[in-house]
């Protein structure tokens, strides 16, 4: 069986570096199947491989530029042995300096890194299961990477995106991630759309990045929903639903600018109830974001419980206060009705079915339930709202910014993080 020292002593079980090494796989791995000719219309397909790595690394694809699909692949138990430097390239499946690679229906279980993509472009991960890894998916120095309809369960970190651009994470599910479901650092043009997050410590963390779009996501009973930590610029948060998240649904912290938050629905986050009692569901530490456009803000269930829409224009008469050191931080156009259609109970039910399929057991939230309210919001969004959200996806304004290194921290963020980790330790 071929082996390869990628960096220092990292040893991979299978290495694909050219067409010859690809075709050799089916002669050395029982049941493996290779077909196709490597073109866009007829890509190479490598399928039906299971690797129990037992301390080795899994599959390495390097310097490969033909069109290649890995399908029905399972890799278990890759790890970092004491003699392997932590900085080395590693993973259940590693894609290095390659392009036009697709991973379909792959399962990564119990690996140090499930999938590692580095210095590569035009990579697609689709319909896959990434379970109980230290890092589920690592994307570094890469571009044009798409994650679609993939489930991440019980990983320490779900997806880590660093020094990359044009990355899309869509229609995927994140359950019970201990640290960050998605962590974005020093990256640009990142789209995180139509995903579901349940029982994670922090669902989305973004730092020193720009051109981020978060749209159509559903955040249910996480620690924090979204944290824009520092130096996040030219980004939009729109069309999302935040339900019963233990801390802030959205927290915008240090040195952020040109952030717009609108047409989202906020329900029972930060322990709020049906009636506003001087506690906000969102935080904007220095009041740098716009929490509404000139016409529309967001739906805040607790404000809807006390304010009226006297002139029947869909906007409540009372502005919604955002937790901030800047006392003039408000959503000035809070919506009288939810701007999107969602049934939280159904989403939870369907998501936990996926969890059961992956791990074979039920899971309940470790976070205490909020007071008041039911599990369903099922309001058909006005056509105008739907058009605005779709238009925003198409016409994002990307401002070229040098991502510098900022020094400092947020006491608020540290306290929340410690509280969340404490909750997980209790399990």
C-alpha positions, 0 to 999 in steps of 0.5 A: 500500500502506498505511503507518503510523507506530506510534511515531516512524518505525516503518513497517509494510507492512500496518496493521489497525486496523478492519474497513475496513483489514482488508478492504482488505488483500486488494485490495492484497496478491496472493493475500491472502484475508479472510473471516468476520464478526469474531464468536467463532463466525465470526472474521475470517480473513486468510490467505495473505500473504508479506512480504519486508520489506527493512528495513520492519516487517511487519504491525501490528494495533492497537486491534482488538477483533473476533475475528481469525485470521491464518493461513498468514502469512510475514514475512521480514527486518524490521529496525531501521533507524538512524533507528528508535528501539530503543524503538519498536513493531516486529516481523514481526507486532505486536499492539498494544492489541488482543484476541481475536487468533489467529496460526496457522501463521505463519512469522517468519524473520530479523526483529529481533522476530518477534512483538511483543505489547504491551498486548493480551489473549486472544492465541493463537500456535499451530503456528508457526515462529519462526526466526533472529530477534533476539527470537522473541516479545516479550510486554509489558504483556499478559495471557491470551496462549497459545503452543501447539505452536510451534517456536523455532530459532536465535533470540538470545532465544526468548520474552521475557515482561515485566510480563504475567500469565496467560501459557501456553507449552505443547507448544512446542520450543526449539532452539539459542537463544543466550541465553534460550529463555524469559525471564520478568521482573516477571510473574505466573501464568505456566505453562510446561508440556510443552515441549522444550528442546535445545542452548540457552544457558539454557532458562528464566530467571525474575526478580522474578516470582511464581506460576510453574509449570514442569511436564512440560518436557524439558531436554536438553543445554542450558547451564542448565535453569532459573534462578530468578535473584532475587525469584521467589516462590510457584512450583512446579517439578514433573514435569520431566526434566533430561538432560545439561545442561552446568551445573545443571539448576535453579539458585535464586539471590537472594531467592527464597521459597516455591519447591517442587521435586518429582517431577522426574527428574535425569539426568547434569546438571553432569557427574554419572555413574551414581554420586554423587561429591559433585557435585550436579545442582542449586543452591539458593544460600541453601537457600530452596526445598523440594526435596520435599513431605512424601511425595515428592522427586525422582529423582536418577540418581546417588544411585539408583546408591549408595543403597537403598530398604530398606523398599520405600516408593519413597524412598531411605534417603540424602538428596540434597545440593543445592549451597548455602551452607546446609549443610542443603539436601537433598532429604529424600525422594529417589525410588527410581524415575523419577516420569515416563515418558520416552525421551530418544533418541526425543525428541531424534530427533523434535526434530531432525526438526523442526529439519531441516524448518525449517533443512534440516540436522542439528545436534549439541550443542556441549556435551561429553557426560557420562560413563556412562549410556544415552539412555533412561529409560522407566518408567511413573509411578505413577498417584499421581504423575500425579495429584499433578502434575495436581492441582498444575497446577489448585490453584496457590497465588498469593500477592500480592507486590509485585515490587520491584527488587533490587540485586546479582548472583550471581558463580556465575550470572555465571561460568556465563553466561560459560562458556556464551557461551564454548561458543557462540562456539566453534561 
